[in-house]
Every structure is written in structure tokens, then in C-alpha cells.
Amino acid sequence: MPVIDVPLPELGEEAPGEARVAFWYVDVGEELKRGDDLVQMLTDKATFDVPSPAAGKVVELVADEDQAVKVGEVLCRLQVEG
């Protein structure tokens, strides 16, 4: 089964280029559906959730809680059905 990277998505034209991991909703090994919330992120102006782009299983949490992540950097990795 393939493993995909889940990056921090674009935050909008006027948003900063990075966000901080507030907390993870999931743990390694957890099964999830497409659209399930993975992680809550914080910027100086907003709090938002990053949903899963696919159904699968969490195989790695790359970013730690309270870590700053730039847009496009990997948050976690999912094993998905190929």
C-alpha cells in the first residue's frame, strides 16, 4: 500500500507562510476516513483544522506539537489503499 505525505496546505493570500501545530487529533496506527480532522493548526490570526486527504492509516506524525511548519512542509504520512 502506498504512503502519501500530508503537507500544510496554502493558508490564503494574506495569511502567513507558516502555522504552529496546536495538537494532533490522531495517533500513529489510527485508521481514518477522508475528511477526518488530523491536526489543529494555529497562526497569529486563525485556528484551523487540516483534514485527511484520503482514507487510510497514520504511519508517521512528522511535525511535533508546538512546532512551526511552513506551507508545503509535511505534517504526517498516511498509508492509503492503492
HUGINOR-V943543 format. One record per residue. PHI is phi in whole degrees, -180 to 180 (999 if undefined). NEAR is the number of other C-alpha atoms within 12 Angstrom. Layout:
PHI,NEAR  PHI,NEAR
This chain:
999,11  -71,16  -112,19  -115,24  -87,26  -111,30  -88,28  -70,35  -73,26  -55,18  -104,25  114,14  -61,7  -97,11  -85,18  -68,20  -87,21  -151,28  -146,36  -107,32  -71,31  -82,24  -165,25  -89,29  -85,24  -122,28  -122,22  -58,20  94,16  -77,21  -86,23  -148,26  -103,21  -58,18  94,15  -64,23  -70,24  -97,40  -152,34  -100,29  -117,35  -127,28  -123,26  -70,14  -117,15  -154,18  -120,18  -150,22  -103,25  -106,33  -85,26  -71,33  -78,26  -158,27  -76,25  165,30  -126,30  -72,35  -109,25  -160,24  -99,28  -79,25  -93,29  -88,21  -60,21  74,17  -89,23  -82,24  -128,29  -83,24  -54,22  94,17  -75,22  -75,25  -91,39  -157,36  -125,32  -121,36  -92,27  -120,23  -74,16  -106,11
